[in-house]
Amino acid sequence: MIVSPAFAGKRYAVLGLARSGLATVEALAASGAHVVAWDNREEARLSVVGKAEIADPLTMDLTGFDGVVVSPGVPLNRHPITGKAREAEVPVIGDIELFALARPSLPPHHIVAITGTNGKSTSTALIHHIIGAAGIPTMMGGNIGLPILGQDPLPKGGVYVLELSSYQIDLTYSLDADVAVLLNITPDHLDRYDGFDAYCASKERLFSMQSPQHVAVIAMEDDPSRLIAAGVQSRLVPVNSGMIAAADQAQWPALQGPHNAQNAAVALAVAHALGINDADARSALKTYSSLPHRMERIAEKNGVLYVNDSKATNPASTAPALAAYPPVDGRARIHWILGGLAKSDDLDECAPYFANVASAYTIGEAGPLFADILRPVMPVDDSELLITAVRRAARVARSGDVVLLSPACASFDQFRDFEARGDAFRAAVEAID
């Protein structure tokens, strides 16, 4: 784990004892901090006995504490801990801020921090893969992989690659990334913000924390991203998906579609900023494998490709998946499975790629809404259940077609999370004769 003298003798309250919370308690306690910890689950509280004082921060005087550490899932705009900490003049922070505070005591290293509405995990894993292929010690953390404080520090010269959601940035104040990356900004998570402008401002804070000599890699393909880029002109490295030639992308099997062209362009720019040879970086793109649930090629049966894109939880993230499989010889070939818990009442961002879809199979709570939207422009099957959609799509798909789960919705109406939904898709595909 990461242990630092920066925490010795300090007082922290940790609210929430899931994976990152547990790692935070252990790292702070091992560093000599006094830790108060709380979770509504008794078994979680029992897991930190001996490492932390068990008490609910909401019921105690927080005056004199150095921070209240919460998970990114805590809604700061609604949770009472925000007002409680403000009254005591104590910052509400996350584990990424603790990592930032620990950095001076770690072996010299670099940090690449990636944010954006869509594509963060793929870009993070891709950059991590390129760095590792170049022989540089590297670690993924933040919104992907293991909690950052629970991992052992990298040796000198290592590169920490951090995926950061807007929620994590909101809880961070001193992370000076050597390379900060912005992929895109589209409306999302607006229940946590006072409008879209506030959501954009959250993303912008990643760059405001940077020193002037550090690098800002920004994809210049939407207006909010271009606006943020205008504020960091002196250190800006602008990129776009058009920088990747189709012939090059064809050699990277796990990086198909225009969104992955953007991911590749970003990754190559980051590699260059880190001093990695361009030829070596491009060679690494050939050996990259998709993350689970992100344009993941599950199987090919009877000439039909099955793709799990369960992580696409809004229309903006589904649109590139639809774009990745254009018609062949004038024949649309996507059998699109979509639906779940809707984040919007339209599919406007997907509309430019409707011509790529042979038929749609709607599931979940949003199924009837999306069926009504799509029925005038394509055949629609009201499947309701994911397993039904897979079976019906497999029955009519022809060789060369693609059965694509890219729901454009959250999963919580029928599944625990997008991973469970993707696993159910895989199981349904494996059951096909």
N, C-alpha and C positions, 0 to 999 in steps of 0.2 A: 504493500500500500504506500501511498505518498504521505510521508511524515515531515513536518516542518517546524522549526523553532518559532516561526511566525505566530503559531497558535499557543505556545507555552504560556500558561498563566492567564489566558483569555477565558471569557465566559460566553458560551453559545447555547441557544435553545434550538433543538431540532424537532420540527413538527412534521410527522409522517415518517414511517420506518419501512418503506418498501426498499428496493435494491439500493437506490442512491442514498436514501436516508440512513440505512444500515452502514454503508461504506463511509458516510460522513461521520457518524458517531465513532466508528472504529479509528478513522484517521485522526480525528480531533483528540480522542482520548489518548491514543498512542503518542500524540504530540505534546501532551501535558496540559491540555485545556480542560476546564471544568464544563461538563456537558449536561444539560437538562434535555430529556427526550420524551416524546409522547406520540402515541398512535392509538386510535380508537380500538384497535384489535389487541386483546390481551396477549396473544401469542407473540405478537411483534414486540410489545413492551418487555416481555420476559426474555427476549433474545438479547437485550442490551443491559440486563441487570449486571452490575459489577463494572460496567463501562460508563454508565450515565445515571444521573439522578432521574427517577421517574416522576414526572410532573407535567401537567398541562400548561403550556405557556399562556393560554387564555385566562387562567385562573391565578396567575402569580404576578408579582411586580417585576417588570423587565428592566427597570432602571439599572444602569451600569453594565448591562450585557453588551457584548461586542457585535452581536448579530443574532437574528432569528433566521434559521436555515429552513427553507421550505422546498418542496418538490415543485417542478414547473407546472404540475397539474393543479396547484392551488390557485383559484381565480382571485387575483389580487384586487380586482375591482368589486368583489362581493364578500370575500372572506373577512371575518372580524379580526383576524390577526393583523391585518394591515393597519387598522385604526389603533389597535392595542400597541403595536410597535411604534407607531408615529407619536403617540402620547408619551412614550418613554424615550423618544429620540434614539431609537435603535433601528439600524437598517435591516430590511428584509432581503435576504440574499439566497443564492443557490450554491450548489457545489462547484459550479464553474468559477464563481467569484472566489471561493476558498482556494481553488487551484491557482487562480491568478495571484492571490496573495502568497501562495507557497512558492511561486516560480523563482524568486531570487535564491532560494536555498537548494534548488535542483541543479543538476549538471547543465551546462550551457546547451540550449536547444532552440528550436524554432516552433512556432505555432501557425498552423493554417486553420482558419475558422470559416465555416461555410454556412450561409443562411439563404433563405428564399422561401417562397410559398411551396413550390413543387421541385422535386428532383434532388433535394438535399442529400438523402441517403445514398443515392447512386453516385453523385459527384464525390461525396466523402469517401466511399469505398473505392472509387476509381482512382482518386488522388492517392489514397493510402496504398493501393496496389502498385501504382507507378513508383512511388517512393521506395517501397519495399523491393521492387524489381531492380532498382538502382543500387541496392545494397546498403541503404541508409536505414538505421533503426527507426521504427515508426510505430505509432499506436493510434487507434481510433477511439474516440470517446464522445461525451456529450449526449446527444439524442440517439446514439447508435452504439452498439456494443456494450461493454461492461462499464460501470460507473468509473469516472476518471480517477477519483480518490482511492478506489480500491485496487488500482493497478500499480505495479512497481514502476518507479521512475525510469525513463529512458537514459541510456548512457550519453556521454558528451556527443553532441552533433545530431542527436535524434530529432525527429519531427512529430509533434502531436497534431493529429488531424481531428478537428472537432466539428461535429454537426451541431448547429445551434438553432433551435426554434426561437420565435419571437418571445415566447414565455421565458426561455433561458436567458436571453439577452436582457429582458426586463429585470432579472435578478442578478445582473452582473454590472460592475461599475469600473473595473480596472484591468480588463483583459486587453492587453496591447498586442494584437495579432501581428505577426510578421507579414502574413498575407491574409487579407480578409476578402471573402468572396460573396457576391450577391448574384443569384441565378435569375430571379424573377420575383415580381410581386403582383398577386391578384387577390381579390377579396376573399378572406378566409378568417375564421376565428373572431368574427366581429362581435360576438357576444362578450368578448373579453376587453374590447376597446371602445372608446368613444368615437366611433366612425372609422372609415378607411384611412384617413390621414393619420390618425393616431397609430394605426397598425403599421403604416409605412414608416412613421417616426421611430417605432420600435426597431425595425430593421436597420434604419440609418444609424442608430446608436453604436452598432458594431464598428462603424467606421470612425465615429467621433471619439472612440476610445483609443484609436491608433496614434502612434507617433508619426510626425510628418515624413520621416524617412521610410516608412513601411509601405507596402504595396496594397492597392485596392484593385482586385480583378472583378469587373462588373459586366454582366451580359446586357448589352444595350438593345433589348428587344421589347421593352414595354416602357411606357411613359414614367411611371414611378421610379423604376430603376435608373432611367436616364436623368431624372431630376436629382437623385442621390449622387450619381456620377458627376454631375456638374459641380457639386460641392467638394470633390476630392481630385480636381483636375491635375494637381501637381504630382500626384502619385498614382494616377489612374492607368490601368491596363484594360482598355475596352475590348470585348470579344463579342462574337455572335455566331450563330450556327452556320452562316454562310461561309465561314472560314474553313469549314471542313468539306473537302471534296467528296463527292459521292463515291468515287472509285476507292478512296481511302476508307470510307465508312463501310464499304462492302467487305473489307478485310477484317472487320471487327464484329464477329457474330453476335456478341451480347450487347451491342451498341447501335441497334437499328432505330430508325425514325428521327425526325427533326429535333425532338427534345434531347435525344442522345448525341446528336451532332453538337448541340449546345454544351452538354456535359463534357464531351471530348474536348471542345475548344477551351472550356474553362480549365480542365485538367492539364492540358498542354501549356496554357499560360502560367498556371501555378508551378508546374515542373520547371519551366524556364526561369521563373522568379527564384526558385530554390537552387538554380545552377545545374539542373539535370539536363543532359544532352537531349536535344529534340529527337534524334533518331532512336535513342534508348526509350524515351517516353512513348513514342509511337509504336515501337515494338511491343511494349508492355500492354498497349491497348488490345493487341491481338489475343492475349492470354487472360484478359479480364473475364470473369464469370458474373452473370447477373446476381444481384441480391435476391433472396427469396421474396416473392410477392411483388416484385417490381419488373414487369416485362419478362418474367421468368418462363423459359421454355420448359414446360412440364413433360411433354411427350409428343411423338408423332405416330399416329395410328392410322393405317390405311391411307397414308398420304396427307392426313389432316394434322395440322400443328395445333397444339393446345397451349395457350399462354396465360399465365397467372399474373394479373396486374391488380391484385386485390388492394394494394396500397393506394390506388387511384381513388381517393375519397371525395373528389369534387370534379365538376366538369372540366375545369382547366387542366387537371392532371390526366384526365381520360383522353382529351383531344389529341395529344401527341401519339398515344397508343393507336388511335384510329388512323392517324396519318401514316403510321409505320407500315401499313399493309395496303398499298393502293391496288386498284383493279389490275388484273392481268388479262390481256387480250380483250379488254372492255368488260370483263366480268368481275363484279364485286365479289369479294371472297371472305369477308369478316362475318362471323356469327357472334354477335355482340351480346354478352350477358351483363345486364346493368340493373341497378336499383339497390335499395337499402333504406337507410335513414338520410333523407335528402338534406343537403346544405343550401340548396337554392331551388326555386320552382321552375327553372328552365334548363335547357341544354344548349344555349346559344353558342357557347364556346366550342361545342362539338359539331355544330351544324356544318361548318365548312367541309367536314369529312364524312358526311352522311352517305355520299355516293360510294364510299369504300365498303359500306355495310350491305351484306346480302340479306340479313334478317336480324331482328333484335329479339331478345328473350328477357322479359322484365320480371324482377323478383322483389320481394320485400315490401315495406310500407310505401315506398315511392313508385312501386310497379304500376299502379293504375294511372298516376300522373304522367309518368314517362311514356306509357303506352299511348295515351291520348296525344302526346306531343309527336311521337314518332310514326303513328299509324298512317298519317297522310303522305309520308315520304318513303316508307319501307314496310315490308311485312313484319308483323309483331306477334310474338307468342306470349300470352299472359301466363308465364310459367309458375309464378309465385315462389317456388322453392328452388334453391340453387341446384340440387341434385336433379330435379325435373328439367331445368334449363339445359344442363349438360347432356342428359340423355336425349332430349329432343333435338338439340343442335347436332349431336353426333349422328343422329338418324338421317339427317338431310345433308350434312356437309359432304362435299366432294373432295377428291384428291387435289391438293393445292390450296384448299381453304384453310382458314384460321378460326378456331373457336377461342374467343377472347373474353376472359373475365376482366372487365375494367369498369367497375360499378358506378363511378361518378358520385358515390354516396358513402357516408359512414356505415359501419357494419352493425351498430348496436341494437338494431331492431330484431335481428335474428342470430347474431354471433357476439361472442365476448369481445372480439377485436378483429382488425383486418387480417391478422395472422391466422386466427381460427377460421375465418372465411376462406382464405387461400388454401389452408390445409384441407378444408372440406371440398374445395374444387379439385385439388390433387387426388383425394380419395375417390371422388366421383369419376375422374378421368381414368384412374387405375382400374376401376371396376368395369370399364367399357370392354366388351369382347373384341 
